[in-house]
Amino acid sequence: MIKNIIGVIVGYAIFVISALALFKVSKHDPHADPTIIFAILTAVYGAVFSFIGGFAAQLVAGTANLKINYILAFIIAGFATFSFFKTAGNHWTQVLAIFIFAPMSIFGGLVYRRRKQN
């Protein structure tokens, strides 16, 4: 049980720290209107780190199912939904988190499970 909790925390930390780093280093406001190029790069970057977060969650937890990945995806989408309704400005980052990043965290766990089975 404790490994599952730590796995979710590790997966979420990977996602959040990478997102904070992207916006800090790029000096872009996540609630401002992005350029098309920056939005696409953010989508790819976020998808990669969400995948890594889901993979790492499984690696730490070592479970035989994807339950922790569904929990991780729910947390990612849940915070994004909360932020969507509570912040002003453009909500493009929250939409990406809900529809791309949360599912990619499940996919990361699925890939880990499939690799471990083979």
N, C-alpha and C positions, 0 to 999 in steps of 0.2 A: 504493500500500500504506500509506504513512504517513498519507494522508488518511483511509483507512478506520479506522485505529487511533485517530486523533484524533476522528473522527466518533463512534465507540463511546464514547470517554472523555467527550466533550461530552454525548452522550445520557445516559450514566449519571450524570454530574455534575448534570445538570438534575433527574433523578429523585431522587437522594440529597439534594441541597441543599434541594430543595423539601420533602422528607419531614422532614428535620431541622428546617427552619424551622417547619413545621406543629406539630410536637410541642413545640418550644421556645416558640413564641408562645402556643400554647393551654395550655401547662403540663400536658398529659396524658402519662401514662406509656404508651408503646406496648405494654407487656406487662401492663398492668392491664385489667380488664374495662371495656369502653367502654359508654357509653349508646348506645342505638339510633341516636339523632340523630347523635352524633359518629361512629359507625361508618359511617353512610351518607354523611355529609359527607366523611369520610376516603376512602371508596371513590371518590366523585366527584372529589375533589381529586387523589387519586393517579392516577386514570385520565386526567385532563386533563394532568397533568405527565408521565406516561408517554408519552402521545400526543405531546406537545411534544418530549420527549426523542428519540423515534423519528423524528419529523419533522426535528429538528435534526441527528441522526446522518446522515440522507440528504442534507440540505442541505450539510453539511460534506464528506462523502465524495464525493457526486456519482456514485454507482455506478449501474449500469443494472439492478441486481437488489436483492433484499431480504436478501442474505447478512449484511450488517452488522446489520440489524434482528433477524435470528434470533440472532446472536451477542449483541447487547444483551439480548434477551429471556432467553437462556440465562444470562447473567450475573446479571440481576435475579432470576430464579427460583432460580438456584444459590445465591446468597448468602442468599436467603430460606429455602431448604431447609436450608442449613447452620445458620442462626439458629434455625429451627424445632426442630432436634434438640439444639442446644447451649444454649438459654436456658430459663429457668424462667418461669412465669406463663402468661398467656393468649397464644395464638399467632395472634390474629385478623389482625394486620398482615402476618404472613408468608403466611397463606392468601390475603389480598387480593393480595399481590405475585405469588404464583405463578399464581393463576387469573384475575386481572383486569389487574394492572399490566404484567406481562410480555407478554401478548397485545396490550395497547393500544400498546406500543412498536412492535410489528410493524405494527399498523394505521396508526400515524403515518407510518411509512415508506411504506406502501402508498398512503396519500393523497398524500404528496409525489410519488411516482412517477407516479401517475395525473394529478396537476396538471401535472407537467412534460411528460407526453406530449401533453396537449391544448393 
